Amino acid sequence: MAAIDLYDPDTYLDGAPHEEFTRLRQADPVHWQDIPGQPGYWAVLKHADVVHVSRNPNVFCCEAGGVVLEDLDPERLSRMRDMLLSMDPPRHISYRKPLAPEFAQRVIAGMETQIREITADIFDAIGDNTDVEFVHDMVGPLPTQVIGQLFGLPEKDWEWIHRLSQMNTSGQDPDLNPDGDLSEAGSADSSMQMAMYGMAFAESRRSVAPQGDLMDVILGQEFNGRLLTDGDIGSLLVQMITAGNDTTVTMMAGGLWALIEHPLQMQMLRDDPSLVPGAIEEILRWFSPLHYFRRTASEDTEISGTKISKGDKVAMYYTSANRDETVFADSQAFDITRSPNPQLSFGIGEHFCLGVHLARLEGRIFFEELLRRFGTIELNGLPERVRSNLNNGVRRLPVHLSH
């Protein structure tokens, strides 16, 4: 079938191709997409099929080829395999198990006040400015500071770490990566820098008393029957910091953009802040932070009648699955009261997002404080998206604010 090129990053500059996704879900829901110079992949576009791939990690595995569309060289693939998001069972479970309760307990136990204070400080720093670039001035600092405090990272390093996390998911954008390899595979260079930083940080922390943060857990817990090496910790931090930074920024910036374009729903949130948690779920459905993650078939199989051969690449398109008309009534409408809302932006199954509690809490507090603090929020220029077939990011969102 003639179709838009789902691999080309330029396809996403004006937003996800939802009309094409709709057509393909109905006519070719497991769609073959070529990649220049290397094997193509199967684009899995329906909600049920994305769930199927996610829930069968032994058939659709991470470690064989990693989670990006491009085939990585052996060294880069080896590094990716040591990240939690690229581990297959049973190793994935043994690494995840010690961390999951710590994330949940720390968020539930005491981070709400901390996050609210960070948010207030960011808004205070805006001062009397009425025209701001929302992504850089208001959204970017929040997850960087939250993750920095959660792991005990030195404050002087926070801005640089945020820059690396941005490169990890947005390396295809020439404005964000003017001198680098503009494939997603090229983001491995920034990942390597972050991993080296994590290794050095782990080494430095071993020589000091416990600080009461998540790094103490990582240093002191056994994973898969052993303590982690500094190299293990470097790889682990790459994923945790990146996921905690750039995708959270996308959720908040994309969410505000959606609310500005739907002023009646923004007013509903102002009138009833109890609607904010549901609004976060709809923002995640409507403006999925990541377009896809890849798997590799470990055996011959089928997805909705399409034959998949062993070794084939399979990409789960969350951006398409989250608009599946067989699951979501009026799926192309933004509706903060939507219920139920089985959006897949946090994944499902084995690799359900480890930081889900933190992301939801940050989003809730940020929008509560934003709408309470500013009576007027409107666009003051043209928004710009990140050039990427992976990251559904907002690069620039100029807004006008007033109290």
C-alpha positions as CSV (number, residue, x, y, z in Angstrom):
1,M,0.0,0.0,0.0
2,A,1.2,3.5,-0.7
3,A,1.6,5.2,2.6
4,I,3.5,7.9,4.4
5,D,7.0,7.0,5.5
6,L,6.7,6.2,9.2
7,Y,10.5,5.9,9.5
8,D,11.4,9.4,8.2
9,P,11.8,11.9,11.1
10,D,10.5,14.7,8.9
11,T,7.1,12.9,8.9
12,Y,6.6,14.0,12.5
13,L,7.6,17.7,12.3
14,D,4.0,18.9,11.9
15,G,2.7,16.3,14.4
16,A,2.0,12.6,14.3
17,P,0.4,11.4,11.0
18,H,-2.9,10.5,12.7
19,E,-4.9,10.3,9.4
20,E,-2.5,7.9,8.0
21,F,-2.4,5.9,11.2
22,T,-6.2,5.7,11.1
23,R,-6.2,4.4,7.5
24,L,-3.5,1.9,8.2
25,R,-5.1,0.6,11.4
26,Q,-8.2,-0.3,9.3
27,A,-6.5,-1.5,6.1
28,D,-2.9,-2.6,7.0
29,P,-2.6,-2.7,10.8
30,V,0.7,-4.6,10.8
31,H,2.4,-2.5,8.2
32,W,5.8,-3.1,6.6
33,Q,8.1,-0.1,6.6
34,D,11.5,0.1,4.8
35,I,14.6,1.7,6.3
36,P,17.3,3.0,3.9
37,G,20.4,0.9,3.9
38,Q,19.2,-1.8,6.4
39,P,16.3,-4.2,7.0
40,G,12.9,-2.6,7.6
41,Y,10.4,-3.4,10.2
42,W,6.8,-4.2,11.0
43,A,4.8,-1.2,12.3
44,V,2.2,-2.5,14.8
45,L,-0.6,0.0,14.9
46,K,-3.6,-1.4,16.8
47,H,-4.0,-1.2,20.5
48,A,-4.7,-4.9,20.9
49,D,-1.7,-5.9,18.9
50,V,0.6,-3.5,20.8
51,V,-0.7,-5.1,24.0
52,H,0.0,-8.6,22.5
53,V,3.6,-7.8,21.6
54,S,4.2,-6.2,25.0
55,R,2.8,-9.2,26.9
56,N,4.8,-11.8,25.1
57,P,8.5,-10.8,25.8
58,N,9.7,-14.3,25.1
59,V,8.5,-14.1,21.5
60,F,9.1,-10.3,21.0
61,C,12.4,-9.7,22.8
62,C,14.4,-6.6,23.6
63,E,17.9,-7.9,23.9
64,A,18.3,-9.3,20.4
65,G,18.3,-5.9,18.6
66,G,17.6,-3.2,21.2
67,V,14.6,-0.9,21.3
68,V,15.4,1.6,18.5
69,L,14.6,0.9,14.8
70,E,18.2,1.1,13.6
71,D,20.5,-1.9,13.9
72,L,23.3,-0.9,16.3
73,D,26.9,-1.9,16.1
74,P,28.0,-4.6,18.5
75,E,29.5,-2.3,21.1
76,R,26.4,0.0,21.2
77,L,24.0,-2.9,21.3
78,S,26.0,-4.5,24.2
79,R,25.6,-1.2,26.2
80,M,21.9,-1.0,25.4
81,R,21.3,-4.6,26.5
82,D,22.5,-3.6,30.0
83,M,19.8,-1.0,30.3
84,L,16.6,-2.0,32.1
85,L,14.3,-1.2,29.2
86,S,16.3,-3.6,26.9
87,M,16.5,-6.6,29.3
88,D,14.4,-9.7,28.7
89,P,13.1,-12.0,31.4
90,P,14.2,-13.4,33.7
91,R,17.0,-10.8,34.0
92,H,14.7,-7.9,33.6
93,I,12.5,-9.0,36.6
94,S,15.5,-9.6,38.8
95,Y,16.7,-6.0,38.2
96,R,13.3,-4.4,38.4
97,K,12.1,-6.1,41.5
98,P,14.4,-4.3,44.1
99,L,13.7,-0.9,42.5
100,A,9.9,-0.9,41.9
101,P,8.8,-0.7,45.6
102,E,11.4,1.9,46.3
103,F,10.2,4.2,43.6
104,A,6.6,3.8,44.7
105,Q,7.3,4.2,48.5
106,R,9.5,7.2,48.0
107,V,7.0,9.0,45.9
108,I,4.1,8.1,48.1
109,A,6.0,8.9,51.3
110,G,7.2,12.4,50.8
111,M,7.9,13.8,47.4
112,E,4.7,15.7,46.9
113,T,5.8,18.6,49.1
114,Q,9.2,18.6,47.6
115,I,7.9,18.7,44.0
116,R,5.4,21.4,44.9
117,E,8.3,23.5,46.3
118,I,10.4,23.0,43.2
119,T,7.5,24.0,41.0
120,A,6.8,27.1,43.0
121,D,10.5,28.1,42.9
122,I,10.5,27.7,39.1
123,F,7.4,29.9,38.8
124,D,8.9,32.5,41.2
125,A,12.0,32.7,39.0
126,I,9.8,33.8,36.1
127,G,9.1,37.0,38.1
128,D,7.2,39.6,36.2
129,N,8.0,38.1,32.7
130,T,4.8,37.7,30.9
131,D,6.2,36.1,27.7
132,V,8.2,32.9,28.2
133,E,9.4,29.9,26.2
134,F,7.5,27.3,28.2
135,V,9.7,24.3,27.4
136,H,13.0,25.8,28.5
137,D,11.9,28.3,31.1
138,M,9.2,26.4,33.0
139,V,9.0,22.7,32.2
140,G,12.6,21.7,31.6
141,P,13.9,22.5,35.1
142,L,11.3,20.5,37.0
143,P,12.1,16.8,36.2
144,T,15.8,17.6,36.2
145,Q,15.7,18.8,39.7
146,V,13.3,16.0,40.9
147,I,15.5,13.3,39.5
148,G,18.7,15.1,40.8
149,Q,17.3,15.1,44.3
150,L,15.9,11.5,44.0
151,F,19.3,10.1,43.2
152,G,21.4,12.6,45.1
153,L,23.1,14.0,42.0
154,P,25.2,17.2,42.5
155,E,23.2,20.3,41.6
156,K,26.1,21.6,39.5
157,D,25.6,18.7,37.1
158,W,21.8,19.0,36.6
159,E,21.8,21.2,33.5
160,W,24.4,19.1,31.7
161,I,22.5,15.9,32.6
162,H,19.3,17.3,31.2
163,R,21.1,18.2,28.0
164,L,22.4,14.6,27.7
165,S,18.9,13.1,28.4
166,Q,17.5,15.4,25.7
167,M,20.1,14.1,23.2
168,N,19.3,10.5,24.1
169,T,15.8,10.8,22.7
170,S,16.1,13.8,20.3
171,G,19.3,13.2,18.5
172,Q,17.6,13.3,15.1
173,D,16.9,17.0,15.4
174,P,19.7,19.1,13.8
175,D,19.0,22.1,16.0
176,L,19.4,20.0,19.2
177,N,22.3,17.9,17.7
178,P,24.0,20.2,15.2
179,D,27.3,18.2,15.1
180,G,26.1,14.6,15.6
181,D,24.8,11.6,13.8
182,L,21.2,12.4,13.1
183,S,20.0,8.8,13.4
184,E,18.5,7.5,16.7
185,A,21.6,5.2,16.8
186,G,23.7,8.3,17.1
187,S,22.1,9.0,20.5
188,A,24.3,6.2,21.8
189,D,27.1,8.7,22.1
190,S,25.3,10.9,24.6
191,S,24.1,7.7,26.4
192,M,27.8,6.7,26.7
193,Q,28.7,10.1,28.2
194,M,25.9,9.7,30.7
195,A,26.9,6.1,31.5
196,M,30.5,7.2,32.2
197,Y,29.2,10.0,34.4
198,G,27.0,7.4,36.3
199,M,30.0,5.1,36.8
200,A,32.1,8.0,38.3
201,F,29.2,9.1,40.5
202,A,28.7,5.5,41.8
203,E,32.4,5.2,42.6
204,S,32.4,8.5,44.5
205,R,29.3,7.5,46.5
206,R,30.9,4.3,47.7
207,S,33.4,6.2,49.7
208,V,30.8,8.3,51.7
209,A,28.1,7.6,54.3
210,P,24.6,6.8,53.0
211,Q,22.6,9.8,52.0
212,G,19.1,8.4,52.3
213,D,18.4,8.6,48.6
214,L,17.7,6.1,45.8
215,M,21.4,5.8,45.0
216,D,21.8,4.1,48.4
217,V,19.3,1.5,47.3
218,I,21.1,0.9,44.0
219,L,24.5,0.5,45.8
220,G,23.2,-1.7,48.6
221,Q,20.7,-4.0,47.0
222,E,21.4,-7.3,45.3
223,F,20.2,-7.5,41.7
224,N,20.0,-11.0,40.1
225,G,21.9,-12.3,43.1
226,R,24.8,-9.8,43.2
227,L,25.6,-6.2,43.9
228,L,25.8,-4.0,40.8
229,T,29.1,-2.9,39.5
230,D,29.8,0.8,38.6
231,G,29.3,-0.2,34.9
232,D,25.9,-1.7,35.8
233,I,24.9,1.5,37.6
234,G,26.0,3.7,34.8
235,S,23.7,1.8,32.4
236,L,20.9,1.9,34.8
237,L,21.1,5.6,35.4
238,V,21.1,6.3,31.6
239,Q,17.6,4.9,31.4
240,M,16.2,6.3,34.7
241,I,17.5,9.8,34.1
242,T,16.5,10.0,30.5
243,A,13.0,8.6,31.2
244,G,12.6,10.9,34.2
245,N,13.6,14.0,32.2
246,D,12.8,14.3,28.5
247,T,9.6,12.3,28.3
248,T,8.2,14.1,31.4
249,V,9.0,17.4,29.7
250,T,7.0,16.2,26.6
251,M,4.0,15.2,28.8
252,M,3.9,18.7,30.4
253,A,4.6,20.8,27.3
254,G,2.3,18.7,25.1
255,G,-0.3,18.8,27.8
256,L,-0.3,22.6,28.0
257,W,-0.4,22.9,24.2
258,A,-3.5,20.6,24.1
259,L,-5.2,22.6,26.9
260,I,-4.5,25.9,25.1
261,E,-6.1,24.5,22.0
262,H,-9.1,23.3,24.1
263,P,-9.9,26.3,26.3
264,L,-13.2,25.0,27.6
265,Q,-11.3,21.9,29.1
266,M,-8.6,24.2,30.6
267,Q,-11.4,26.1,32.3
268,M,-12.9,22.8,33.6
269,L,-9.5,22.1,35.3
270,R,-9.5,25.6,36.8
271,D,-13.0,25.2,38.1
272,D,-12.4,21.6,39.4
273,P,-8.7,20.7,40.1
274,S,-9.9,17.1,41.1
275,L,-10.1,16.5,37.3
276,V,-6.3,16.9,36.9
277,P,-5.3,13.2,37.4
278,G,-7.8,12.2,34.6
279,A,-6.5,15.0,32.5
280,I,-2.9,13.7,32.8
281,E,-4.1,10.3,31.5
282,E,-5.8,12.0,28.5
283,I,-2.7,14.1,27.8
284,L,-0.6,10.9,27.7
285,R,-3.0,9.4,25.3
286,W,-3.4,12.4,23.1
287,F,0.3,13.5,23.1
288,S,2.2,10.2,23.6
289,P,5.7,11.1,24.7
290,L,7.3,8.3,22.6
291,H,6.1,7.2,19.2
292,Y,7.4,3.6,19.4
293,F,9.6,1.0,21.0
294,R,11.1,-1.9,19.0
295,R,11.2,-5.6,19.7
296,T,12.7,-8.5,17.6
297,A,10.9,-11.7,16.9
298,S,12.7,-14.7,18.5
299,E,10.7,-17.2,16.4
300,D,8.3,-17.4,13.5
301,T,4.9,-16.0,14.6
302,E,1.9,-14.0,13.6
303,I,0.3,-10.7,14.6
304,S,-3.3,-10.4,13.5
305,G,-2.8,-12.8,10.7
306,T,0.4,-11.2,9.4
307,K,3.3,-13.6,9.3
308,I,6.4,-12.4,11.2
309,S,9.6,-14.3,10.7
310,K,12.3,-15.0,13.3
311,G,14.6,-12.0,13.4
312,D,12.1,-9.5,12.1
313,K,12.0,-6.1,13.7
314,V,8.6,-5.2,15.3
315,A,7.8,-1.6,16.4
316,M,4.9,-1.0,18.8
317,Y,3.4,2.4,17.8
318,Y,2.0,3.9,21.0
319,T,1.0,7.0,19.1
320,S,-1.3,5.0,16.9
321,A,-2.6,2.6,19.5
322,N,-3.6,5.5,21.7
323,R,-6.0,6.7,19.0
324,D,-7.4,3.3,18.1
325,E,-11.1,3.8,17.4
326,T,-12.0,0.3,18.5
327,V,-10.8,1.1,22.0
328,F,-11.4,4.8,22.5
329,A,-14.8,6.4,21.7
330,D,-14.3,9.5,19.5
331,S,-10.6,8.7,19.6
332,Q,-9.5,11.8,17.8
333,A,-11.1,14.1,20.4
334,F,-9.2,15.5,23.4
335,D,-11.4,14.7,26.5
336,I,-10.0,15.2,30.0
337,T,-13.1,13.3,31.4
338,R,-12.5,10.2,29.3
339,S,-13.1,7.0,31.3
340,P,-12.0,4.4,31.0
341,N,-8.7,5.4,29.4
342,P,-6.4,2.5,28.8
343,Q,-3.6,4.6,27.2
344,L,-0.4,2.8,26.6
345,S,2.2,5.6,26.9
346,F,3.6,4.0,30.1
347,G,3.7,0.6,28.3
348,I,2.1,-2.5,29.6
349,G,3.3,-5.9,30.8
350,E,7.0,-6.6,31.7
351,H,8.2,-3.1,30.8
352,F,5.5,-1.0,32.4
353,C,7.1,2.3,33.3
354,L,9.1,2.0,36.5
355,G,8.6,5.7,37.3
356,V,4.9,5.9,36.6
357,H,4.1,7.1,40.1
358,L,6.6,9.9,39.9
359,A,5.5,11.0,36.4
360,R,1.9,11.2,37.4
361,L,2.7,13.1,40.6
362,E,4.9,15.6,38.8
363,G,2.2,16.1,36.1
364,R,-0.5,16.6,38.6
365,I,1.3,19.0,40.8
366,F,2.7,21.0,37.9
367,F,-0.7,21.6,36.3
368,E,-2.4,22.3,39.7
369,E,0.2,25.0,40.4
370,L,0.3,26.4,36.9
371,L,-3.5,26.9,36.6
372,R,-3.7,28.2,40.2
373,R,-0.8,30.7,39.6
374,F,-1.6,32.0,36.1
375,G,-5.1,33.2,35.2
376,T,-4.2,33.7,31.5
377,I,-2.1,31.2,29.5
378,E,-2.1,31.5,25.7
379,L,0.2,31.0,22.8
380,N,2.5,33.8,21.8
381,G,4.0,32.4,18.7
382,L,4.3,29.2,16.7
383,P,5.1,26.0,18.7
384,E,7.9,23.8,17.2
385,R,8.2,20.0,17.5
386,V,11.4,18.0,17.8
387,R,12.5,16.3,14.6
388,S,12.4,12.6,15.6
389,N,10.6,9.4,14.7
390,L,11.0,8.3,18.4
391,N,10.4,11.3,20.6
392,N,7.1,13.1,20.2
393,G,8.7,16.1,21.8
394,V,8.0,19.8,21.9
395,R,11.1,21.9,21.2
396,R,9.6,25.4,21.6
397,L,6.3,26.5,23.1
398,P,6.1,30.4,23.4
399,V,3.4,31.4,25.8
400,H,2.0,34.6,27.3
401,L,1.2,34.4,31.0
402,S,-0.6,36.7,33.4
403,H,-1.6,36.3,37.1
